[in-house]
Amino acid sequence: MTAARDVIAEYERLLLRSTQMLGLAREGDWTRLVEEESAYVVAVENLKACDANGLLDEPGMTRKAELLERILEQDVETRRRLEARREELSELIGSNRRQFNANRAYRASATAVPIGQGRK
């Protein structure tokens, strides 16, 4: 049987990881955010196993709810920032694609032989 304090400690560790991820998202450190997200997934799995075996009393349930609320609030902001970054990258890709197509069209028209001026 897992002690209640162990369950709460796992939730606190998950909150810490969530806080780190949010900080990285705020800084725009996307590479480290992805790395931290892997560790977060492992922490969630550890939490699931611990939480399934732990029994919480009323104060423990209240603390768990507080921690979960903070984790979810941070998750919402992190996801919002990730979505904004995805939109930014999508716009950059679209802009690059339009530039590539314009350059390709320009090169094609520059190398085309004008009508009526073909070989004789």
Summary of the structure (lengths in Angstrom):
residues: 120
radius of gyration: 26.2
end to end distance: 93.6
largest distance: 95.8
contacts: 291
relative contact order: 0.13
helix: 85%
strand: 2%
